[in-house]
Amino acid sequence: MGDKVVIVTAASRGIGAGCAKELAAQGYNVSLLARSASVLDLAESLQGIGVQGSLSSAADLETLVKSTLDQWGRIDGVVMSFGDPPRPDLLEISDQMWLDHFEMLFLSVVRLARLVTEPMRRQGGGAMVTISACDSHEPSLGTPFSGTLRTAMEGFTKLYAKRYRCDRIRINSIAPFFVADDMAELEGWNVPDDLMWGRPATYQELAKAVAFLLSDDAKFISGTTLKVDEAYSAAI
């Protein structure tokens, strides 16, 4: 493997696993977190390390970062992926559900940024990517957590980018439309019949865009959201 090290969360399946596989293929050492024990098998197959734990647990995030630093002594990149939130009717969302998803989609980003900033600053920089969604600035009743909590996450991303730009630490969000390797994964979703390529982006295709944002080719890009959505969203 190469010298660069990347942390990927929610990495047992979906977008997180796709990013882990693509980044490992590009030469990164990968450190993976997920609630499912299958993340340990994926990490082993990629010659990386795995931590079974929750994004919503500050202690698990500390374990993830400590294990990564103990293994490789540095952290060059972080990909903050998340599980798919549920889609309840707006006023059926309980206080506890709002708090739980606030902790997952917002506080986890803040906590992980706190943990990796000093190691990145000492080594001369680093890059982070948060996985958002294309409706984060266009609230939809079908996905209430994206239109509220992911919007807040992108706001923090901008503030962090401003604060740590002179330390050469970059952070961006990436906002996909539908992502799947098989249409069966999107059962129950209202998938348009006019997708640009007649299918959703695959996990690997999205992961290549994430890898670009982590790379030196994107070294002047920070504090923004890259939409990978076929121009589906209306906002400029």
matplotlib code that plots the C-alpha trace (Angstrom):
import matplotlib.pyplot as plt

x = [0.0, 1.0, 1.9, -1.4, -4.0, -7.8, -10.6, -14.0, -17.1, -20.3, -18.0, -19.6, -21.8, -23.1, -21.3, -18.9, -17.8, -17.5, -15.2, -13.1, -12.5, -11.7, -9.3, -7.6, -7.2, -5.7, -3.0, -4.5, -4.2, -7.8, -9.2, -12.9, -15.8, -19.3, -21.8, -21.9, -19.2, -18.8, -16.6, -13.9, -13.9, -13.8, -10.9, -9.0, -9.6, -8.3, -5.2, -6.6, -8.0, -11.6, -13.5, -17.0, -18.7, -21.2, -20.8, -23.1, -20.6, -17.9, -16.0, -16.1, -14.8, -12.0, -11.1, -11.2, -8.8, -6.5, -6.3, -5.5, -2.7, -1.3, -1.2, 0.2, 1.0, -0.9, -4.3, -4.3, -8.0, -11.4, -14.6, -17.6, -20.4, -23.6, -26.4, -29.6, -32.0, -35.6, -38.3, -41.2, -43.9, -42.7, -44.6, -44.3, -40.6, -40.2, -37.8, -35.6, -35.4, -34.4, -31.7, -30.5, -30.1, -28.6, -26.0, -25.3, -25.5, -24.0, -22.3, -20.3, -18.8, -17.9, -16.4, -14.4, -13.1, -12.0, -10.1, -8.2, -7.5, -4.4, -2.8, -3.4, -2.1, 1.1, 1.8, 1.1, -2.4, -5.2, -8.6, -12.1, -15.2, -18.7, -21.4, -24.4, -27.3, -28.5, -31.7, -29.7, -30.6, -34.0, -36.0, -38.2, -41.0, -39.8, -36.3, -36.8, -33.4, -31.5, -33.2, -32.5, -29.6, -27.4, -27.9, -26.4, -23.6, -22.7, -22.8, -20.3, -18.2, -17.9, -17.0, -14.4, -12.8, -12.5, -11.0, -8.3, -7.5, -4.1, -3.3, -3.9, -6.7, -9.5, -13.1, -15.8, -19.2, -20.3, -24.0, -25.2, -28.6, -29.3, -26.3, -26.6, -25.0, -28.3, -31.8, -33.2, -31.4, -33.7, -37.0, -39.4, -37.7, -39.2, -36.5, -37.0, -37.1, -35.0, -31.6, -28.7, -27.1, -30.3, -29.2, -27.9, -24.2, -22.5, -20.7, -17.3, -18.3, -19.2, -16.1, -13.9, -15.4, -14.7, -11.1, -10.6, -11.7, -9.2, -6.4, -3.9, -5.6, -8.3, -5.9, -7.6, -11.1, -12.4, -15.6, -17.9, -20.5, -19.9, -23.2, -23.1, -26.7, -27.0, -28.2, -31.3, -31.4, -32.6, -30.2, -27.1]
y = [0.0, 3.6, 6.2, 8.0, 7.0, 7.6, 7.0, 6.0, 5.8, 3.8, 1.6, -1.8, -1.3, 1.2, 4.5, 4.0, 0.6, 1.9, 4.7, 2.3, -0.1, 2.7, 4.5, 1.2, 0.5, 4.0, 3.1, 4.5, 2.6, 2.5, 2.6, 1.8, 2.2, 0.7, -0.8, -4.1, -6.7, -7.1, -4.0, -6.1, -8.5, -5.7, -4.0, -7.2, -7.8, -4.3, -4.8, -2.0, -1.8, -1.9, -0.7, -1.9, 1.1, 3.9, 7.3, 8.6, 7.5, 9.9, 7.1, 5.0, 7.9, 8.4, 4.7, 4.9, 7.9, 6.4, 3.1, 4.8, 6.9, 3.9, 1.9, 4.5, 7.6, 10.0, 10.7, 12.2, 12.0, 11.4, 10.3, 10.9, 8.6, 7.8, 5.3, 6.1, 8.0, 6.9, 8.9, 9.5, 12.0, 15.4, 15.8, 12.1, 12.6, 12.4, 14.7, 11.7, 10.8, 14.4, 14.3, 10.8, 12.0, 15.3, 13.4, 11.1, 13.6, 16.7, 16.1, 13.1, 15.5, 18.0, 15.3, 13.6, 17.0, 17.8, 14.5, 14.7, 18.4, 18.5, 15.4, 16.9, 20.3, 18.7, 16.8, 19.8, 19.3, 16.9, 16.7, 15.6, 14.9, 14.6, 12.7, 14.9, 14.7, 16.7, 17.8, 19.3, 22.9, 21.9, 20.4, 17.5, 16.1, 12.6, 13.1, 15.5, 14.8, 15.8, 19.2, 20.1, 18.3, 17.8, 21.6, 22.3, 19.8, 21.7, 25.0, 23.6, 22.4, 25.9, 27.3, 24.7, 25.3, 29.0, 28.4, 25.9, 26.9, 28.4, 25.0, 23.4, 21.3, 21.1, 20.0, 19.6, 18.0, 15.8, 15.7, 12.7, 11.9, 8.2, 5.9, 2.1, -0.9, -2.5, -0.9, -3.4, -1.4, 1.5, -0.3, 2.1, 5.2, 7.5, 7.0, 9.1, 7.3, 9.9, 9.3, 10.6, 7.2, 5.2, 4.1, 5.6, 6.3, 3.3, 3.3, 3.2, 6.1, 8.3, 7.1, 8.4, 11.9, 11.6, 10.5, 13.6, 15.9, 14.2, 14.4, 17.2, 17.8, 19.5, 21.4, 24.8, 23.4, 23.7, 24.7, 23.8, 21.2, 19.2, 18.0, 14.7, 14.7, 15.1, 18.7, 17.2, 19.9, 23.3, 25.5, 27.0]
z = [0.0, -0.3, 2.4, 2.5, 5.1, 4.9, 7.4, 5.9, 8.1, 7.5, 5.4, 5.6, 2.5, 0.1, -0.5, 2.4, 1.2, -2.4, -1.2, 0.9, -2.1, -4.6, -2.2, -1.4, -5.1, -5.5, -2.9, 0.4, 3.6, 4.8, 8.4, 8.4, 10.9, 10.7, 13.1, 11.2, 12.0, 8.2, 8.2, 9.9, 6.9, 4.4, 6.2, 6.2, 2.5, 1.8, 4.1, 6.4, 9.9, 11.0, 14.0, 14.7, 16.2, 15.7, 14.2, 17.0, 19.7, 20.6, 22.2, 19.1, 17.0, 19.4, 19.1, 15.3, 15.2, 17.9, 16.1, 12.9, 14.4, 16.3, 13.1, 10.6, 12.5, 10.2, 8.7, 5.2, 4.4, 6.0, 4.2, 6.4, 5.0, 6.8, 6.9, 5.0, 7.3, 7.5, 5.7, 8.2, 7.8, 9.1, 12.3, 13.1, 13.8, 17.5, 19.5, 20.1, 16.4, 15.6, 18.3, 17.2, 13.6, 14.6, 16.4, 13.4, 10.5, 12.3, 15.6, 14.2, 11.6, 14.3, 16.6, 13.9, 12.7, 16.2, 16.5, 13.2, 12.9, 15.2, 13.5, 10.1, 11.2, 12.5, 9.3, 7.1, 5.9, 5.0, 3.3, 4.4, 2.4, 3.9, 2.0, 1.7, -0.8, -3.7, -1.8, 1.1, -0.1, -1.6, 1.2, 0.2, 2.4, 1.3, 2.9, 5.9, 7.4, 4.3, 4.0, 7.6, 9.1, 6.0, 5.4, 8.8, 8.1, 4.9, 6.9, 9.3, 6.4, 5.1, 8.5, 9.1, 5.7, 6.5, 9.9, 8.8, 5.3, 6.4, 8.0, 4.5, 5.8, 3.3, 3.7, 1.1, 0.8, -2.1, -2.9, -5.0, -6.5, -6.6, -6.1, -6.4, -8.1, -8.8, -9.3, -6.7, -4.0, -4.8, -4.3, -2.7, -4.0, -6.7, -9.2, -12.4, -15.7, -17.5, -15.8, -17.9, -18.4, -17.9, -14.4, -11.2, -10.5, -9.1, -5.8, -7.6, -9.9, -6.9, -5.1, -7.9, -7.4, -3.7, -4.4, -6.6, -3.7, -1.4, -4.0, -4.6, -7.9, -5.8, -3.5, -4.2, -3.6, 0.0, 1.7, -1.2, -2.1, -5.3, -6.7, -8.5, -9.6, -13.4, -12.9, -11.2, -8.5, -9.4, -7.4, -9.0]

ax = plt.figure().add_subplot(projection="3d")
ax.plot(x, y, z, "-o")
ax.set_aspect("equal")
plt.show()
